[in-house]
Amino acid sequence: MATQRRKDDKGRVLKEGEYQRANGTYRYRWVDKSRKEHNIYAKTLDELRREEEKILKDTLDGIEAGCTLTLNDMYERWKALKRGLKENSFRNYQYMYEKFVKTRLGRVNIQDIKKSDVKAFYVYLHEKKGLTFGTIDSINSVIHQVFDMAVGDEYIRYNPASNAMKELRRTDAGEVHAARALTVKEQEAFEYTLSHDPRHKRWYPIFTTILLTGLRVGEVAGLRWCDIDFENNLISINHTLVYFDKGKEYGGCTYAINTPKTKAGCRTVPMMSEVRAALLEEKDYQDLEEVTCNVTIDGYTDFVFLNRFGGVLNQATLNRALDRIEKNYNIDVIKKGDKDAVLLPPLTNHWLRHTFSTRMVEAGMHPKALQEILGHKDITTTMNIYTDASTDFTTSEMSKYQLKRPGNDE
C-alpha cells in the first residue's frame, strides 16, 4: 500500500521535514550532526525551499547550519584560547574589541555577517566615531582572528574580515602622503625658533632628535639613556612607548612598552653632531634642575625625555607643543610685517619624521640605508618617499639636467 504524502493547501507535495502551519506559512525542521533540532520559517514554500538549499549546502560543506553564535560568543572563545601574543598586545586587542565592537557588530549572528557589513562598520568607525585608520587596523586584527576561529570551527565558510581594510588603507596612504615634508626654508625657520625662542627652547632636544633621526614619536618618547651610545654616536631602537585610553572601566589612560613586531623595527640609528649636542643639553638640564625619572613602565625606566614632574611624554603632548610653536612663530612674523618671511605650516611629529626622510633623499642617501634607519619592513614604503621630494629639490635637479644638455656649454 502506497504511503500517503503530505500536501499543502495548494496540493503540492511536502518533502520530509516540511510542514504547513495553520496560518498558511511554512516550517522546515531538521536535526544537526550533534542531534540538536532546528526550525526555520517562511511565508511561501518557494522561500522555504531556498533556505533549505542553503542549509543543505552548509551541511555538505561541513558548516554548522542554524548556528546561533554571535561574534561576541566567538570573541569570548578566542579570548579564552588565544596564546602566543605579547601581554600588551593581548590587552590592547581586548580593549579595542570591547570598546568599539562588542555593543554593535559583536551582537550579530556570526553567520549573518558579510564582507560588506565589516566594511560598513569600519567606515562608521572612521566617519562617525572619528577613529584613525591605524586604530581601525588594530580593531581589524582582532576581528580577523575571531572570524578565523569561526572558519576553523566550521561555523562560517570564509572570513568576512579578509581584505576589509584594503580600500581604507589606500585612503590612509593618500592622507599620509598629503602630509608633506617641510621645505628647506621652513625647516630652517623651525630650527631657528626652537633654538632661539625662550618660550620653546625646552622642546629643542626632543624635536631636534626627531627631525634629525627620523624616529617615530613612540620610539623617541621611549628612549632610555642606556640606548644612547655617546662613544660611537649611535642610538639603539628596541622598543616603543605607547599611550592609550583603556576606558574608565579599565583604569583610564595608561602607558605600555611594545617591542617591535618585525626585525626591521629593531635597529641602530647614527647620531648627527646636532643630535648628540641636543641629547647632552637635555642631560645637563635635568642635572641642573634635578629632574629624575620617577616612572617604571613594564620594567623600563630611566627615560631620556621627561616632563617637569619626571614623567614620560606622549604624542598628544608633543603635537600640542608643535601647534604652539607654529602659532607663536607665525604671529611674531606677521607682527614684524616682513612679507618675504617664511611662515610655518601646521606641524606634527609625523611631519618631522617625513622631513628627515625627504632631506636624506635629497642628499642622495641610498634607499636601502634609509629603509634601515627608518625601520621600514618593506622597501616600497621607503621608495614612496622618493616621490615626495620638495619642489625646491626637483627644480634644482631639473636645472642640473638642463645645464648638461648638448648646446648648453656656454
C-alpha positions as CSV (number, residue, x, y, z in Angstrom):
1,M,0.0,0.0,0.0
2,A,1.5,3.4,-1.1
3,T,2.5,5.9,1.6
4,Q,0.2,8.9,1.8
5,R,2.3,12.0,1.0
6,R,1.5,15.2,2.9
7,K,0.4,18.2,0.8
8,D,-0.1,21.9,1.3
9,D,-3.3,23.7,0.7
10,K,-2.4,24.1,-2.9
11,G,-1.9,20.4,-3.4
12,R,1.9,20.5,-3.6
13,V,3.7,17.5,-2.1
14,L,5.7,18.4,1.0
15,K,9.2,16.9,1.5
16,E,10.4,15.4,4.7
17,G,10.8,18.0,7.4
18,E,8.4,20.5,5.6
19,Y,5.2,21.5,7.3
20,Q,2.4,24.0,6.5
21,R,1.2,25.8,9.6
22,A,-2.4,26.7,10.4
23,N,-1.8,30.3,9.3
24,G,-0.7,29.2,5.9
25,T,3.1,29.8,6.4
26,Y,5.7,27.1,6.3
27,R,8.2,25.4,8.6
28,Y,11.2,23.2,7.9
29,R,12.6,21.1,10.8
30,W,15.9,19.3,10.7
31,V,18.5,17.8,13.1
32,D,22.2,18.8,13.0
33,K,25.2,16.5,13.5
34,S,25.0,16.9,17.2
35,R,21.4,15.7,17.2
36,K,20.1,19.2,18.0
37,E,16.7,20.1,16.4
38,H,16.3,23.3,14.4
39,N,13.4,25.1,12.7
40,I,13.2,27.8,10.1
41,Y,10.0,29.5,8.9
42,A,8.9,31.2,5.6
43,K,5.8,32.8,4.2
44,T,5.9,30.7,1.0
45,L,7.0,27.2,0.0
46,D,9.4,28.6,-2.6
47,E,11.1,30.8,0.0
48,L,11.3,27.9,2.5
49,R,13.0,25.7,-0.1
50,R,15.6,28.3,-1.0
51,E,16.5,28.3,2.7
52,E,16.6,24.5,2.7
53,E,19.1,24.6,-0.2
54,K,21.4,26.9,1.9
55,I,21.1,24.5,4.8
56,L,22.0,21.5,2.6
57,K,24.9,23.3,1.1
58,D,26.2,24.3,4.6
59,T,25.8,20.7,5.7
60,L,27.7,19.3,2.7
61,D,30.5,21.8,3.3
62,G,30.7,20.9,6.9
63,I,29.3,24.3,8.1
64,E,27.1,24.1,11.1
65,A,23.7,25.2,9.9
66,G,21.4,27.1,12.2
67,C,24.3,28.4,14.3
68,T,23.1,30.9,16.9
69,L,26.6,32.1,18.0
70,T,27.2,35.8,17.8
71,L,30.5,37.5,17.0
72,N,30.8,38.2,20.8
73,D,30.4,34.5,21.6
74,M,33.3,33.7,19.2
75,Y,35.3,36.5,20.7
76,E,35.0,35.1,24.2
77,R,36.1,31.7,22.9
78,W,39.1,33.3,21.1
79,K,40.0,35.3,24.2
80,A,40.0,32.1,26.3
81,L,42.1,30.1,23.9
82,K,44.5,32.7,22.4
83,R,48.1,32.0,23.1
84,G,51.4,33.4,21.8
85,L,50.6,37.1,22.0
86,K,52.6,39.6,24.0
87,E,50.7,40.7,27.1
88,N,50.5,44.3,26.0
89,S,49.2,43.4,22.5
90,F,46.6,41.0,24.0
91,R,45.4,43.7,26.4
92,N,45.2,46.2,23.6
93,Y,43.2,43.8,21.4
94,Q,40.7,43.2,24.2
95,Y,40.3,46.9,24.8
96,M,39.8,47.6,21.1
97,Y,37.2,44.9,20.7
98,E,35.2,45.6,23.9
99,K,35.2,49.3,23.5
100,F,34.3,49.5,19.8
101,V,32.9,46.2,18.6
102,K,31.1,44.5,21.4
103,T,27.9,46.6,21.5
104,R,27.5,46.9,17.8
105,L,28.8,44.3,15.3
106,G,29.5,41.9,18.2
107,R,25.8,41.3,18.8
108,V,25.2,40.0,15.3
109,N,24.9,36.3,14.5
110,I,28.3,35.3,13.0
111,Q,26.7,33.6,10.0
112,D,24.8,36.8,9.1
113,I,27.9,39.0,8.9
114,K,29.0,39.6,5.3
115,K,32.2,41.3,4.0
116,S,30.1,44.5,3.2
117,D,28.9,44.6,6.8
118,V,32.5,44.6,8.1
119,K,33.5,47.3,5.6
120,A,30.4,49.4,6.5
121,F,31.4,49.0,10.2
122,Y,34.9,50.3,9.6
123,V,33.5,53.3,7.6
124,Y,31.2,54.0,10.5
125,L,34.1,53.9,13.0
126,H,36.1,56.3,10.8
127,E,33.5,58.8,9.7
128,K,31.1,58.7,12.7
129,K,33.4,57.9,15.6
130,G,36.4,59.7,14.3
131,L,38.8,56.7,14.7
132,T,42.1,56.8,12.8
133,F,42.9,54.2,10.2
134,G,45.7,52.9,12.5
135,T,43.2,52.3,15.3
136,I,40.7,50.6,12.9
137,D,43.6,48.4,11.6
138,S,44.1,47.3,15.2
139,I,40.4,46.5,15.5
140,N,40.5,44.6,12.3
141,S,43.4,42.5,13.6
142,V,41.4,41.1,16.5
143,I,38.1,40.7,14.4
144,H,40.0,38.8,11.7
145,Q,41.4,36.4,14.3
146,V,38.0,35.8,15.8
147,F,36.5,35.1,12.3
148,D,39.4,32.8,11.5
149,M,38.5,30.7,14.6
150,A,34.9,30.6,13.4
151,V,36.1,29.3,10.0
152,G,38.2,26.7,11.6
153,D,35.3,25.5,13.7
154,E,33.2,25.3,10.6
155,Y,30.6,27.9,11.6
156,I,31.2,30.0,8.5
157,R,32.6,29.3,5.1
158,Y,35.0,32.3,4.7
159,N,36.5,35.1,6.8
160,P,34.5,38.3,6.0
161,A,37.2,40.5,7.5
162,S,39.8,39.4,4.9
163,N,40.9,42.4,2.8
164,A,38.2,44.5,4.5
165,M,40.8,47.1,5.3
166,K,42.2,47.2,1.7
167,E,40.3,50.2,0.5
168,L,40.6,52.1,3.8
169,R,44.4,51.5,3.7
170,R,44.5,53.1,0.2
171,T,42.7,56.1,1.6
172,D,45.1,56.2,4.5
173,A,48.1,56.1,2.2
174,G,46.7,59.0,0.3
175,E,46.1,61.0,3.5
176,V,49.6,60.2,4.8
177,H,51.1,61.2,1.5
178,A,49.3,64.5,1.7
179,A,51.3,65.3,4.8
180,R,54.3,66.9,3.0
181,A,57.8,67.4,4.4
182,L,58.9,70.9,5.4
183,T,60.8,72.8,2.7
184,V,64.4,73.7,3.5
185,K,63.4,77.3,4.4
186,E,60.6,76.1,6.6
187,Q,62.9,73.7,8.3
188,E,65.5,76.4,8.9
189,A,62.7,78.6,10.4
190,F,61.6,75.8,12.7
191,E,65.1,75.0,13.9
192,Y,65.8,78.7,14.5
193,T,62.8,79.3,16.6
194,L,63.5,76.1,18.6
195,S,67.0,77.2,19.4
196,H,66.4,81.0,19.9
197,D,62.8,81.5,21.3
198,P,62.9,81.1,25.1
199,R,59.2,80.1,25.0
200,H,60.1,76.9,23.2
201,K,63.8,76.2,23.9
202,R,62.8,73.3,26.3
203,W,61.5,71.5,23.3
204,Y,64.7,71.8,21.4
205,P,66.3,68.5,22.4
206,I,63.4,66.2,21.6
207,F,62.2,67.9,18.4
208,T,65.8,68.1,17.1
209,T,66.2,64.4,17.8
210,I,63.0,63.5,15.8
211,L,63.9,65.9,13.0
212,L,67.5,64.7,12.5
213,T,67.0,60.9,13.2
214,G,63.5,60.2,11.7
215,L,62.5,58.3,14.8
216,R,58.8,57.6,15.3
217,V,57.3,59.5,18.2
218,G,56.8,56.4,20.3
219,E,60.4,55.5,19.7
220,V,61.8,58.8,20.8
221,A,59.5,59.1,23.7
222,G,60.6,55.7,24.9
223,L,64.3,56.3,24.6
224,R,66.4,55.5,27.7
225,W,69.8,56.7,28.5
226,C,71.2,53.2,28.1
227,D,70.0,53.2,24.5
228,I,72.4,56.1,23.7
229,D,76.0,55.3,22.8
230,F,77.8,58.6,23.0
231,E,81.2,57.0,22.4
232,N,80.2,55.6,19.0
233,N,77.4,58.2,18.3
234,L,74.7,55.5,17.9
235,I,71.1,55.2,19.1
236,S,69.6,51.7,19.7
237,I,65.9,51.4,18.9
238,N,64.5,48.3,20.5
239,H,61.1,49.3,21.9
240,T,58.2,51.8,21.6
241,L,56.4,53.7,24.3
242,V,52.6,53.7,23.6
243,Y,49.9,55.7,25.3
244,F,46.2,54.7,25.0
245,D,42.9,55.1,26.7
246,K,41.6,51.8,28.1
247,G,38.3,53.3,29.1
248,K,37.1,54.1,32.6
249,E,36.2,50.5,33.4
250,Y,39.8,49.5,32.7
251,G,41.6,52.3,34.6
252,G,41.6,55.1,32.0
253,C,44.7,56.2,30.1
254,T,47.9,54.3,30.6
255,Y,51.4,53.8,29.1
256,A,52.9,50.5,27.9
257,I,56.0,49.3,26.2
258,N,55.8,47.5,22.9
259,T,58.7,45.7,21.4
260,P,59.0,45.7,17.5
261,K,56.8,43.2,15.7
262,T,59.4,42.8,12.9
263,K,63.2,42.7,12.7
264,A,63.2,46.0,10.8
265,G,61.9,47.7,13.9
266,C,65.0,46.8,15.9
267,R,67.8,48.9,14.5
268,T,70.7,51.2,15.3
269,V,70.5,54.8,14.1
270,P,73.6,57.0,13.7
271,M,73.7,60.3,15.6
272,M,74.4,63.6,13.8
273,S,76.5,66.0,15.8
274,E,73.4,68.2,16.3
275,V,71.5,65.3,17.9
276,R,74.4,64.4,20.1
277,A,74.6,68.1,21.3
278,A,70.8,68.1,21.8
279,L,70.8,65.0,24.0
280,L,73.7,66.3,26.1
281,E,71.8,69.6,26.5
282,E,68.8,67.6,27.8
283,K,71.1,65.7,30.2
284,D,72.7,68.9,31.5
285,Y,69.2,70.5,32.0
286,Q,68.0,67.5,34.0
287,D,71.1,67.5,36.2
288,L,70.8,71.3,36.8
289,E,67.1,71.2,37.6
290,E,67.4,67.9,39.5
291,V,64.7,66.3,37.3
292,T,64.8,62.5,37.5
293,C,62.7,59.8,36.0
294,N,60.2,58.6,38.6
295,V,58.2,56.1,36.4
296,T,58.7,52.4,35.5
297,I,56.7,51.1,32.6
298,D,56.7,47.3,32.0
299,G,60.1,47.1,33.6
300,Y,61.5,50.1,31.6
301,T,62.8,53.2,33.3
302,D,65.5,55.9,33.1
303,F,63.8,57.6,30.1
304,V,65.6,60.4,28.3
305,F,62.8,62.9,27.7
306,L,60.7,63.8,30.8
307,N,58.2,66.4,31.8
308,R,59.0,68.6,34.8
309,F,57.5,66.0,37.2
310,G,59.8,63.2,36.0
311,G,57.1,61.5,33.9
312,V,57.3,60.5,30.2
313,L,55.9,62.4,27.2
314,N,53.3,61.2,24.7
315,Q,52.3,62.0,21.1
316,A,49.4,64.3,22.1
317,T,51.6,66.4,24.4
318,L,54.2,66.8,21.7
319,N,51.7,67.6,19.0
320,R,50.2,70.4,21.2
321,A,53.7,71.8,21.7
322,L,54.3,71.8,18.0
323,D,51.0,73.6,17.5
324,R,52.0,76.3,20.0
325,I,55.5,76.7,18.3
326,E,53.9,77.1,14.9
327,K,51.3,79.7,16.0
328,N,53.7,81.7,18.1
329,Y,56.3,81.9,15.3
330,N,53.7,82.9,12.7
331,I,52.2,85.6,14.9
332,D,55.6,87.1,15.5
333,V,56.4,87.1,11.8
334,I,53.1,88.7,10.9
335,K,53.6,91.4,13.6
336,K,57.0,92.3,12.1
337,G,55.4,92.9,8.7
338,D,58.1,91.1,6.7
339,K,56.2,90.0,3.6
340,D,59.1,87.8,2.4
341,A,59.4,85.9,5.7
342,V,58.6,82.2,5.6
343,L,55.5,81.0,7.6
344,L,55.4,77.6,9.3
345,P,52.7,75.2,8.1
346,P,50.7,73.1,10.7
347,L,53.2,70.8,12.4
348,T,53.0,67.2,13.6
349,N,55.5,64.6,14.8
350,H,54.9,62.7,11.6
351,W,55.8,65.7,9.5
352,L,59.2,65.9,11.3
353,R,59.9,62.3,10.5
354,H,58.8,62.8,6.9
355,T,61.0,65.9,6.7
356,F,64.1,63.9,7.8
357,S,63.3,61.2,5.2
358,T,63.0,63.8,2.4
359,R,66.2,65.6,3.3
360,M,68.0,62.3,3.2
361,V,66.6,61.5,-0.2
362,E,67.7,65.0,-1.4
363,A,71.2,64.3,0.0
364,G,71.4,61.2,-2.2
365,M,71.1,58.6,0.6
366,H,70.8,55.0,-0.8
367,P,67.2,53.7,-0.3
368,K,68.4,50.6,1.5
369,A,70.3,52.7,4.0
370,L,67.2,54.9,4.5
371,Q,65.0,51.9,4.9
372,E,67.3,50.6,7.7
373,I,67.3,53.9,9.5
374,L,63.6,54.4,9.3
375,G,62.8,50.8,10.3
376,H,60.6,50.1,7.3
377,K,59.8,46.4,6.8
378,D,59.0,46.9,3.1
379,I,61.3,48.8,0.7
380,T,58.3,50.1,-1.2
381,T,57.4,52.2,1.8
382,T,60.8,53.8,1.7
383,M,60.6,54.3,-2.1
384,N,57.4,56.2,-1.8
385,I,59.3,58.9,-0.1
386,Y,61.3,59.4,-3.3
387,T,58.1,60.5,-5.0
388,D,57.7,63.3,-2.4
389,A,60.9,65.3,-2.8
390,S,60.4,69.0,-2.3
391,T,59.7,71.4,-5.2
392,D,63.0,73.2,-4.5
393,F,64.9,70.0,-4.9
394,T,63.2,68.9,-8.1
395,T,63.7,72.3,-9.6
396,S,67.3,72.2,-8.7
397,E,67.7,68.8,-10.2
398,M,66.0,69.8,-13.4
399,S,68.3,72.8,-13.7
400,K,71.3,70.5,-13.5
401,Y,69.9,68.4,-16.3
402,Q,69.3,71.5,-18.5
403,L,72.9,72.6,-17.9
404,K,74.2,69.3,-19.1
405,R,72.2,69.2,-22.3
406,P,74.1,69.5,-25.6
407,G,74.4,73.1,-26.7
408,N,74.3,74.5,-23.2
409,D,78.1,74.5,-22.8
410,E,78.5,78.2,-23.0
